[in-house]
């Protein structure tokens, strides 16, 4: 299971690198064309916006997977190890509910905006909402795995 998580993490990292590189090239090329030759590629702005949204949500998945999101641990550090595990379990359940809300709402928005096409590229605007659906679902799966690990540790009486 850990090998699969590492593989998926590396795949998402690779996708993020490709998106960031493509965005950089498109925007740089557009700036050079606009200021150097008084012309531009119209589709660049829309495609870059779509890519940026996907980059942000894929980055959120990576940050959650590596436990890199900002957290305030002043009070948690003062708790006993078993109380910490219990608190982490409670916060994971709350976050799982939030993921459900994100997936539900963004799926509705995806379907509502699927037929709205971007004016220049013609891409469905629902694609941007699909990014939050994918992120919410992926983070939800990571939370479920973490909940299972924490419950197993609480049952076994592990303190780490």
HELIX and SHEET records of a PDB file:
HELIX    1   1 UNK A    2  UNK A   37  1                                  36    
HELIX    2   2 UNK A   43  UNK A   65  1                                  23    
HELIX    3   3 UNK A   76  UNK A   78  5                                   3    
HELIX    4   4 UNK A   81  UNK A  113  1                                  33    
HELIX    5   5 UNK A  126  UNK A  156  1                                  31    
END                                                                             
